[in-house]
Amino acid sequence: MLEFLAGYNIVTIGILASLAAGLATGVGAIPIFFTKDIHKKVLDTSLGFAAGVMLAATSFSLIIPAIEKGGGGIKGATIALFGILAGGGFLDLVDKFFPDTNLLSNSTDEDTNLRKVWLFALAITIHNFPEGLAVGVGFGDGDILNGLGLAIAIGLQNIPEGLAVAIPFVKEKMEVWKAFIIALASGLVEPIGGLLGVGLIQISRPVLPFALAFAAGAMLFVISNEIIPESQKNSTSSLSTHAILIGFVIMMFLDNVLG
């Protein structure tokens, strides 16, 4: 497979991989065609698993490569430090424009309204942009395996996210197919981020270490500010914690085997 992909332009591969990861939001929304009552335990567990996957991908596919490609030692670590803080700060800034729109609150909250649901969907869509950026950056220096690992991780994380976007629209009496389209569309900003990420690195390779760390900071912010807290709110917290561990070790294994 690697030899097959190596025959294609790296920019094309990066865009297609980020598109595939983004389309996973549509996969996640499919259950709404059968039921609108998704048990909170299922959401918490799947979200915990997604958090573990993303933590491993952030560590092994973004932070470690950022340090290595930054020259290693104190130089590489310093670049990674500032990149991570910049990426997290950027997402924190974005979040200030979308108060009270955390990931799964709207999926289980009975006291909601259509305006709040739309704000939530818009916030998730904006959050998906740096995820696409991460995939694009992962492919940016021609490292197909690293980029594929990130695309797989983000795609897995997007599955419960797509369900979280669709459920509140169905609860607000929107037609199911429309809610599905909105969930699917929320992930389609990822190829835009993918194009920017892979294109930026092609133009200026020295930016790669910082870009990897920036993407890592953005991912860490989403994981720590939204995904893990939402998965820990109920009595299923122990189950979701186990799911985090399982997601982490599976992605760690895949990342290192693929790499």
C-alpha positions in Angstrom: 0.0 0.0 0.0 2.8 2.4 0.9 4.5 1.8 -2.5 1.2 2.4 -4.2 0.6 5.7 -2.4 4.2 6.8 -3.0 3.4 7.1 -6.6 1.0 9.9 -6.0 1.6 13.6 -5.3 1.9 14.1 -1.5 -0.4 17.1 -1.5 -3.1 15.0 -3.1 -2.6 12.2 -0.6 -2.8 14.7 2.3 -6.0 16.3 1.0 -7.7 12.9 0.4 -6.6 11.5 3.8 -8.0 14.6 5.6 -11.2 14.3 3.6 -11.6 10.7 4.6 -11.1 11.6 8.3 -13.6 14.4 7.9 -16.2 12.1 6.3 -16.1 9.9 9.4 -18.4 12.4 11.1 -21.1 11.2 8.7 -20.3 7.6 9.6 -20.8 8.5 13.3 -24.2 10.1 12.5 -25.7 7.0 10.9 -27.3 5.7 14.1 -29.8 8.6 14.1 -31.6 6.9 11.2 -32.6 4.2 13.6 -32.9 5.9 17.0 -32.5 9.3 18.6 -32.1 7.9 22.1 -28.4 7.0 22.3 -27.5 5.7 25.7 -25.2 8.1 27.6 -22.9 5.1 28.5 -22.3 4.5 24.8 -21.5 8.1 24.1 -19.2 8.3 27.1 -17.3 5.1 26.2 -16.9 6.0 22.6 -15.8 9.5 23.5 -13.3 8.1 26.0 -11.9 5.7 23.4 -11.6 8.7 21.0 -9.7 10.7 23.6 -7.2 7.9 24.1 -6.7 7.6 20.3 -6.1 11.3 20.0 -3.7 11.4 22.9 -1.6 8.7 21.4 -1.6 10.3 18.0 -0.8 13.7 19.4 2.2 12.2 21.4 3.7 9.9 18.8 2.7 11.5 15.5 3.0 15.2 16.4 5.0 16.0 19.5 7.8 13.5 19.1 8.3 14.3 15.4 8.2 18.0 16.2 11.1 17.7 18.7 13.1 15.4 16.3 12.6 17.6 13.2 13.3 20.7 15.3 16.8 19.4 15.9 16.3 17.4 19.1 17.6 18.4 22.5 16.8 21.8 24.0 16.3 23.4 20.5 13.7 20.8 19.4 12.0 20.8 22.8 11.8 24.7 22.8 10.2 24.8 19.4 7.7 22.1 20.5 7.0 24.0 23.7 6.1 27.3 22.0 4.2 25.5 19.2 2.1 23.5 21.7 1.2 26.7 23.7 0.4 28.6 20.5 -1.9 25.8 19.3 -3.7 25.5 22.6 -4.0 29.3 22.9 -5.5 29.5 19.4 -8.2 27.0 20.3 -8.9 28.7 23.6 -9.4 32.0 21.7 -11.8 30.3 19.3 -13.8 28.8 22.3 -14.4 32.3 23.8 -16.7 33.0 20.8 -18.7 29.9 21.5 -19.6 29.7 25.2 -21.4 26.7 26.6 -21.0 24.5 23.5 -19.0 21.6 25.0 -19.0 18.4 23.0 -21.7 16.1 24.3 -23.7 18.4 26.6 -26.1 19.2 23.8 -26.5 15.6 23.0 -28.0 14.7 26.4 -29.2 18.1 27.7 -33.0 18.3 27.5 -32.9 22.1 28.3 -31.6 23.3 24.9 -32.8 25.3 21.9 -32.1 25.3 18.2 -29.9 28.5 18.3 -27.6 26.8 20.9 -27.5 23.6 18.8 -26.4 25.6 15.7 -23.7 27.4 17.8 -22.5 24.0 19.0 -22.4 22.6 15.4 -20.5 25.7 14.2 -18.0 25.4 17.1 -17.3 21.7 16.2 -16.9 22.6 12.6 -14.3 25.3 13.5 -12.6 22.8 15.8 -12.3 20.3 12.9 -10.1 22.7 10.9 -7.0 22.2 13.0 -7.6 18.5 12.9 -7.4 18.6 9.1 -4.3 20.9 9.5 -2.7 18.2 11.7 -3.2 15.5 9.0 -1.8 17.8 6.3 1.2 18.7 8.4 1.7 15.0 9.1 2.0 14.4 5.3 3.9 17.7 4.7 7.5 16.4 4.6 6.6 13.3 2.6 6.1 11.0 5.7 3.1 9.0 4.4 3.0 6.6 7.3 2.9 9.5 9.9 0.2 11.2 8.0 -1.9 8.0 7.7 -1.6 7.4 11.4 -2.9 10.9 12.1 -5.8 10.5 9.6 -6.8 7.2 11.2 -6.8 8.7 14.7 -8.7 11.8 13.8 -11.2 9.7 11.7 -11.8 7.5 14.8 -12.3 10.6 17.0 -14.7 12.1 14.4 -17.1 9.1 14.6 -18.6 9.9 18.1 -18.2 13.6 17.3 -20.5 13.3 14.3 -23.1 11.5 16.4 -22.8 14.3 19.0 -23.6 16.9 16.3 -26.5 15.1 14.8 -28.4 14.0 18.0 -29.4 17.5 19.2 -30.8 18.5 15.8 -33.0 15.4 15.8 -34.2 16.2 19.3 -35.2 19.7 18.0 -37.5 17.9 15.5 -35.3 18.4 12.5 -35.7 15.9 9.7 -33.2 13.1 10.2 -31.6 13.4 6.8 -30.9 17.1 7.4 -29.3 16.4 10.7 -27.1 13.8 9.0 -26.0 16.3 6.4 -25.1 18.9 9.0 -23.1 16.3 10.9 -21.4 15.2 7.7 -20.7 18.8 6.7 -19.1 19.6 10.1 -16.2 17.4 9.1 -15.7 18.7 5.6 -13.6 21.7 6.7 -10.8 19.1 7.4 -9.6 18.8 3.8 -9.3 22.6 3.8 -7.1 22.4 6.8 -5.3 19.5 5.2 -4.6 21.5 2.1 -3.2 24.4 4.1 -1.1 22.1 6.3 0.5 20.1 3.5 0.9 23.1 1.2 2.5 25.2 3.9 5.1 22.6 4.6 5.8 22.1 0.9 6.5 25.9 0.6 8.5 26.3 3.8 9.9 23.1 5.3 11.6 24.9 8.2 8.1 25.6 9.6 7.4 21.9 10.0 8.5 21.4 13.6 6.5 24.4 14.8 3.5 23.4 12.7 3.5 19.9 14.1 3.7 21.3 17.7 0.9 23.8 16.9 -1.4 21.1 15.7 -0.5 19.0 18.8 -1.4 22.0 21.1 -4.7 22.4 19.4 -5.5 18.7 19.7 -4.5 18.6 23.4 -6.8 21.6 24.1 -9.8 19.8 22.5 -9.0 16.6 24.3 -8.5 18.1 27.8 -11.1 20.9 27.5 -13.9 19.0 25.9 -13.6 15.3 25.2 -12.3 13.9 28.5 -14.4 16.2 30.8 -17.6 15.2 28.9 -16.8 11.5 29.1 -16.3 11.8 32.9 -19.5 13.6 33.9 -21.6 10.6 34.8 -21.5 7.3 36.7 -19.8 5.7 33.7 -16.6 7.6 34.3 -14.7 4.5 35.2 -15.8 2.8 32.0 -14.8 5.8 29.9 -11.4 5.9 31.7 -10.8 2.3 30.7 -11.8 3.3 27.1 -9.2 6.1 27.2 -6.5 3.6 28.1 -7.7 1.1 25.4 -7.8 3.8 22.8 -4.4 5.0 23.8 -2.6 1.7 23.6 -4.3 0.6 20.4 -3.2 3.9 18.7 0.2 3.7 20.2 0.6 0.2 18.8 -0.7 1.2 15.3 1.4 4.3 15.2 4.6 2.4 16.0 3.8 -0.5 13.8 2.9 1.7 10.9 5.9 3.9 11.5 
